[in-house]
């Protein structure tokens, strides 16, 4: 008999302000939606760029089961050992072979007999020229599918076309494909034709009186003068952004995807 597995994904958590908001709201959301598994993108948790061990531990202590990442995950060289040892913290799988850290994992879903495979991938358009995320997905999926048909992908990419193309590419294989990185929530959450829940970008959990989570003044000057400016995490107009997905445990197909954005604009 199939069961509904409820997965909550939290969009990029930005610095200490994002952590504090997540800490405040997450217990109520877990209780309200009776979630089975919580995933969050944590690549921006340490001062807006990277993830140090102390900050990764703080997030995992909030009943977040797995942290995904992106192009900033390895910005803090001090995190090298932590990323090697902590299998619940992922970085994009399609970094070149031999890069430290873990790009995917298979995890038990607490309170059930089911497992979930989680894959972290990074796009290449307007980003680092790393290995192909599409072919990397093919390789990882072949490993995961023998252990579970519940497959979740965080596709961390700049270009909307690349994200949408990947969603269709993984349609029917991945249960869920969520886009991250741009920090701007999109309005296209839906179930694709073969049962994959999809959204182009979940958005960020952080300050919206900002430029994608950073204080406005330095960000504006960076565009005006084309010179480096100090990155400072903003802390005004805080909002939580995520998605709740229901998955059929027998088929691995998504039954629903619901955007969670609080407070609304």
C-alpha positions as CSV (number, residue, x, y, z in Angstrom):
1,X,0.0,0.0,0.0
2,X,1.4,3.3,-1.0
3,X,1.9,6.2,1.4
4,X,2.3,9.9,0.8
5,X,5.8,11.2,1.7
6,X,5.9,14.9,2.5
7,X,9.2,16.7,1.7
8,X,9.8,20.3,2.7
9,X,12.6,22.1,0.9
10,X,13.9,25.5,2.1
11,X,15.3,27.9,-0.4
12,X,18.9,29.3,0.1
13,X,19.2,30.3,3.8
14,X,21.2,33.6,3.9
15,X,23.5,34.1,6.8
16,X,22.6,34.5,10.5
17,X,19.3,36.4,9.8
18,X,18.2,33.5,7.5
19,X,19.1,31.0,10.2
20,X,17.2,32.9,12.9
21,X,14.0,33.1,10.7
22,X,14.3,29.3,9.9
23,X,14.7,28.5,13.6
24,X,11.6,30.6,14.4
25,X,9.3,29.2,11.7
26,X,10.4,25.7,10.9
27,X,9.0,23.9,14.0
28,X,5.5,25.3,13.2
29,X,5.8,24.3,9.5
30,X,6.9,20.8,10.3
31,X,3.9,20.5,12.7
32,X,1.4,22.1,10.4
33,X,2.3,20.1,7.3
34,X,3.4,16.9,9.1
35,X,6.5,16.7,7.0
36,X,8.5,13.5,6.8
37,X,11.8,14.9,5.5
38,X,13.3,18.4,5.4
39,X,16.0,19.6,3.0
40,X,17.5,23.1,2.8
41,X,20.1,24.8,0.6
42,X,22.8,26.0,3.0
43,X,25.5,27.3,0.7
44,X,25.0,30.9,1.9
45,X,24.7,30.3,5.6
46,X,28.2,31.5,6.7
47,X,28.3,35.3,6.2
48,X,26.4,34.9,3.0
49,X,29.0,32.8,1.2
50,X,30.0,29.2,2.1
51,X,29.3,26.9,5.0
52,X,31.5,26.4,8.0
53,X,31.1,23.4,10.3
54,X,29.6,25.5,13.2
55,X,26.9,26.8,10.9
56,X,26.2,23.5,9.2
57,X,25.7,21.9,12.6
58,X,23.4,24.7,13.7
59,X,21.1,24.1,10.7
60,X,21.1,20.3,11.1
61,X,20.1,20.8,14.7
62,X,16.9,22.4,13.5
63,X,15.4,19.1,12.3
64,X,16.8,19.7,8.8
65,X,17.7,16.2,7.5
66,X,20.0,17.2,4.6
67,X,21.7,20.4,3.4
68,X,22.3,20.9,-0.3
69,X,24.7,23.5,-1.8
70,X,26.0,25.2,-4.9
71,X,28.8,27.3,-6.3
72,X,29.5,28.9,-2.9
73,X,29.6,25.7,-0.8
74,X,33.4,25.4,-0.9
75,X,34.2,29.1,-0.6
76,X,35.4,28.6,2.9
77,X,38.6,26.5,2.7
78,X,38.2,25.7,6.4
79,X,35.1,23.7,5.6
80,X,37.1,21.1,3.6
81,X,37.3,18.5,6.4
82,X,33.6,19.1,7.4
83,X,32.4,18.5,3.8
84,X,34.4,15.3,3.6
85,X,33.1,13.9,6.8
86,X,29.5,15.1,7.0
87,X,27.4,13.1,4.5
88,X,24.3,15.1,5.3
89,X,25.9,18.2,3.7
90,X,26.1,18.0,-0.1
91,X,27.9,20.0,-2.8
92,X,27.2,19.8,-6.6
93,X,27.9,16.3,-7.9
94,X,29.3,17.5,-11.2
95,X,32.4,19.1,-9.9
96,X,35.4,17.3,-11.4
97,X,36.3,13.8,-10.2
98,X,38.4,14.0,-7.0
99,X,36.8,17.3,-5.7
100,X,36.2,16.9,-1.9
101,X,32.7,16.5,-0.5
102,X,29.6,14.5,-1.4
103,X,27.4,15.2,-4.4
104,X,24.5,12.8,-3.6
105,X,23.3,10.5,-0.8
106,X,20.6,8.0,0.0
107,X,18.9,8.6,3.4
108,X,16.4,6.8,5.5
109,X,13.1,8.8,5.9
110,X,12.5,8.8,9.7
111,X,9.4,7.0,10.9
112,X,9.0,5.1,7.6
113,X,10.4,2.1,5.8
114,X,11.4,4.3,2.8
115,X,14.6,6.0,1.6
116,X,15.2,9.1,-0.4
117,X,17.9,9.8,-2.9
118,X,19.1,13.4,-3.0
119,X,21.3,14.7,-5.8
120,X,22.9,18.2,-5.9
121,X,23.8,19.5,-9.3
122,X,25.1,22.8,-10.7
123,X,24.4,24.4,-14.0
124,X,27.1,25.6,-16.4
125,X,25.5,28.6,-18.2
126,X,27.0,31.8,-16.9
127,X,28.8,29.7,-14.2
128,X,32.0,27.6,-13.8
129,X,32.7,25.3,-16.6
130,X,32.4,22.0,-14.8
131,X,31.2,18.6,-15.8
132,X,27.8,18.1,-17.5
133,X,25.0,18.1,-15.0
134,X,22.7,16.2,-17.4
135,X,25.1,13.3,-17.9
136,X,26.0,13.3,-14.2
137,X,22.4,12.9,-13.3
138,X,22.1,9.9,-15.6
139,X,25.1,8.2,-13.9
140,X,23.8,8.9,-10.3
141,X,20.2,8.0,-11.1
142,X,21.3,4.5,-12.3
143,X,22.9,4.0,-8.8
144,X,20.0,5.4,-6.8
145,X,17.1,3.7,-8.6
146,X,17.9,0.3,-7.2
147,X,17.5,1.5,-3.6
148,X,14.6,4.0,-3.9
149,X,12.3,5.5,-6.4
150,X,12.0,8.7,-4.4
151,X,14.6,11.0,-6.0
152,X,15.1,14.7,-5.2
153,X,17.3,17.0,-7.2
154,X,18.5,20.5,-6.2
155,X,19.6,22.0,-9.5
156,X,21.7,25.1,-8.7
157,X,21.9,27.2,-11.8
158,X,21.8,30.8,-13.2
159,X,19.9,30.4,-16.4
160,X,16.2,29.7,-16.3
161,X,16.4,27.9,-19.7
162,X,19.0,25.4,-18.3
163,X,16.9,24.7,-15.3
164,X,13.7,24.1,-17.3
165,X,15.6,21.9,-19.8
166,X,16.9,19.8,-16.9
167,X,13.4,19.5,-15.4
168,X,12.1,18.0,-18.6
169,X,15.3,15.9,-19.0
170,X,14.7,14.4,-15.5
171,X,10.9,14.2,-15.9
172,X,9.7,10.7,-14.9
173,X,12.9,9.8,-13.2
174,X,13.3,12.5,-10.5
175,X,10.4,12.8,-8.1
176,X,11.2,16.5,-7.6
177,X,13.5,19.0,-9.3
178,X,13.9,22.4,-7.5
179,X,15.9,25.2,-8.9
180,X,18.1,27.3,-6.6
181,X,20.9,30.0,-6.8
182,X,19.1,33.1,-8.2
183,X,17.3,33.8,-4.8
184,X,14.2,35.0,-6.7
185,X,11.1,32.8,-6.2
186,X,9.4,31.9,-9.4
187,X,5.7,31.3,-10.0
188,X,5.9,28.1,-12.1
189,X,5.7,25.3,-9.5
190,X,3.9,22.4,-11.2
191,X,3.8,18.7,-11.9
192,X,5.4,17.8,-15.2
193,X,3.8,15.3,-17.6
194,X,5.5,12.2,-16.3
195,X,5.2,13.0,-12.6
196,X,8.1,15.2,-11.6
197,X,7.4,18.1,-9.3
198,X,9.2,21.2,-10.7
199,X,10.0,24.8,-9.8
200,X,12.6,27.0,-11.6
201,X,13.7,28.8,-8.4
202,X,12.5,28.3,-4.8
203,X,13.9,31.7,-3.8
204,X,15.8,32.6,-0.6
205,X,15.1,32.5,3.1
206,X,16.6,35.9,4.1
207,X,16.2,39.6,3.8
208,X,14.2,40.9,0.8
209,X,15.2,44.6,1.5
210,X,18.4,43.7,-0.2
211,X,20.0,42.6,-3.4
212,X,19.5,38.9,-3.3
213,X,20.3,38.8,0.4
214,X,23.2,41.3,0.6
215,X,23.0,44.9,1.7
216,X,22.0,47.2,-1.1
217,X,24.7,49.9,-1.1
218,X,27.7,47.6,-1.8
219,X,25.7,45.7,-4.4
220,X,24.7,48.8,-6.3
221,X,28.2,50.2,-6.3
222,X,29.5,46.9,-7.7
223,X,27.3,47.5,-10.7
224,X,28.0,51.2,-11.1
225,X,31.8,51.1,-10.7
226,X,32.6,47.5,-11.7
227,X,34.9,47.3,-8.7
228,X,34.9,44.8,-5.8
229,X,32.7,45.8,-2.8
230,X,32.3,44.2,0.6
231,X,29.6,41.6,0.9
232,X,27.4,42.2,3.9
233,X,24.4,40.1,4.8
234,X,21.2,42.2,5.0
235,X,18.7,41.7,7.8
236,X,15.6,43.8,6.9
237,X,12.2,42.5,5.5
238,X,12.9,38.8,6.4
239,X,10.9,36.2,4.5
240,X,10.9,32.4,4.4
241,X,10.7,30.7,1.1
242,X,10.3,27.0,0.4
243,X,8.2,24.3,-1.3
244,X,6.2,21.3,0.1
245,X,6.1,18.2,-2.1
246,X,3.9,15.1,-1.7
247,X,5.4,11.9,-3.2
248,X,3.7,8.6,-3.8
249,X,6.0,6.1,-2.1
250,X,5.2,3.3,-4.5
251,X,5.7,5.0,-7.8
252,X,8.0,7.9,-6.8
253,X,5.8,10.2,-8.7
254,X,4.9,13.6,-7.3
255,X,1.3,14.2,-6.2
256,X,1.6,17.9,-5.4
257,X,3.9,20.8,-5.0
258,X,3.0,23.8,-2.9
259,X,4.9,27.1,-2.6
260,X,5.4,28.3,0.9
261,X,6.4,32.0,1.2
262,X,6.0,33.8,4.5
263,X,5.1,36.5,5.0
264,X,3.7,37.2,1.6
265,X,4.6,40.5,-0.2
